Amino acid sequence: GDTMKNISSITCIIDSGSILPEMQSHSEYLITPQRLTLTRRGKSADTQIIEGQWAYPLDKQLQQELFDLAAEKRCREYERVESADPPDGGETMNIIITYADDDTCTLFYDPGTTYRGAAELVERIRQIIQSLDPASAVIVQQP
């Protein structure tokens, strides 16, 4: 039916664009009601990226607002809009919404791509990522 689906997690995966190989990174932000877990790795053998996995406590209100927002829409309501003239080499970003029934909805952002209906969702996710306080991080795993 069209009842609101409960969200179990939201993942944001960011791959850096065309910069020096040793500065390129793959970052996964897993947001659950309890915490945010960041897993980051470099993309080259001589990477200068600090790799590892960290858990952050989350601002409960920001998290709740994000999940409520994601629960309001069906996946099919997000409409992908491709750029006629995509920029070279920007970052790519995937947003994966995982529902309580294990259904998923993936928004795949190439450079220049947007989704109608997803602007506020992306804005909230970026807000949460930017609000992370490194001092509050707990190291889960480091290589």
C-alpha positions in Angstrom: 0.0 0.0 0.0 1.0 3.6 0.2 1.7 3.8 3.9 4.9 5.4 5.0 7.7 2.9 5.0 10.0 2.7 8.0 13.6 3.4 7.2 16.3 1.3 8.8 19.3 3.1 7.4 20.5 5.7 4.8 23.9 5.3 3.2 25.8 8.0 1.4 28.8 6.9 -0.7 31.1 9.5 -2.1 33.9 8.9 -4.6 36.2 11.8 -5.1 36.6 13.3 -8.6 39.6 13.7 -10.7 42.3 14.8 -8.4 45.7 13.2 -7.8 45.3 9.4 -7.4 46.9 9.5 -3.9 44.3 12.0 -2.8 41.3 10.1 -4.2 39.0 8.4 -1.7 35.9 6.3 -1.3 33.8 7.2 1.7 30.8 5.4 3.0 28.5 7.1 5.5 26.1 4.7 7.1 23.4 6.5 9.0 21.2 4.5 11.4 18.9 5.7 14.2 21.8 5.0 16.7 24.9 6.5 15.0 26.8 7.3 11.8 29.6 5.1 10.7 32.2 6.4 8.3 34.3 3.9 6.3 36.9 5.5 4.2 39.7 4.1 2.0 42.1 5.5 -0.5 42.1 4.5 -4.2 45.8 4.0 -4.9 48.6 2.0 -3.4 50.4 5.2 -2.3 47.3 6.9 -0.9 47.6 9.8 1.5 44.0 9.3 2.7 43.6 8.3 6.3 41.9 5.0 6.0 39.7 3.3 8.6 36.2 3.1 10.1 34.8 5.5 12.7 31.5 5.8 14.5 30.0 9.1 15.4 27.1 9.9 17.8 24.3 11.6 15.8 22.3 14.6 16.5 19.0 12.9 17.3 16.8 15.6 15.8 18.8 15.8 12.5 18.7 12.0 12.2 14.9 11.9 12.8 14.2 14.7 10.4 16.2 12.9 7.7 14.5 9.6 8.2 11.1 11.3 8.3 11.9 13.1 5.0 13.0 9.9 3.3 9.9 8.0 4.5 7.6 10.5 2.9 8.5 9.5 -0.7 8.2 6.4 -2.8 11.4 5.6 -4.7 9.6 6.1 -8.0 8.9 9.7 -7.0 12.6 10.7 -7.4 13.1 11.6 -11.0 16.6 11.4 -12.4 17.7 14.5 -14.5 20.8 14.0 -16.5 22.9 16.9 -17.5 23.1 17.6 -21.3 26.7 18.7 -20.8 28.1 16.9 -17.8 31.2 18.4 -16.2 34.5 16.5 -16.4 35.5 14.5 -13.4 33.5 15.8 -10.5 32.7 13.5 -7.5 30.1 10.8 -7.7 27.6 10.1 -4.9 25.2 7.3 -4.2 22.5 7.6 -1.7 20.9 4.2 -0.7 17.8 4.3 1.4 17.2 0.9 3.1 13.7 0.3 4.4 12.7 -1.9 7.3 11.5 -4.6 4.9 14.9 -4.6 3.3 13.8 -2.9 0.1 16.3 -0.3 -1.1 16.1 2.8 -3.1 19.3 4.1 -4.8 19.9 7.6 -6.1 23.1 7.6 -8.3 24.6 11.0 -8.8 27.1 11.4 -11.6 28.7 14.8 -12.1 25.9 17.1 -13.4 23.1 14.7 -12.5 20.3 15.7 -10.2 17.1 14.1 -9.0 13.8 15.9 -8.9 12.3 15.6 -5.4 15.6 14.7 -3.7 17.2 18.1 -3.1 16.1 18.4 0.5 17.2 14.8 1.2 20.7 15.5 -0.2 20.9 18.8 1.7 20.0 17.1 5.0 22.6 14.3 4.4 25.3 16.8 3.6 24.3 18.8 6.7 24.7 15.7 8.9 28.1 14.8 7.3 29.4 18.4 7.8 28.2 18.5 11.4 30.3 15.5 12.4 32.7 16.3 15.1 36.0 14.5 14.7 36.6 14.8 18.5 33.5 12.6 19.1 34.5 9.8 16.7 35.2 6.4 18.1 37.6 4.3 16.0 36.0 1.1 15.0 38.8 -0.2 12.8 42.0 1.1 11.4 44.2 -0.8 9.0 
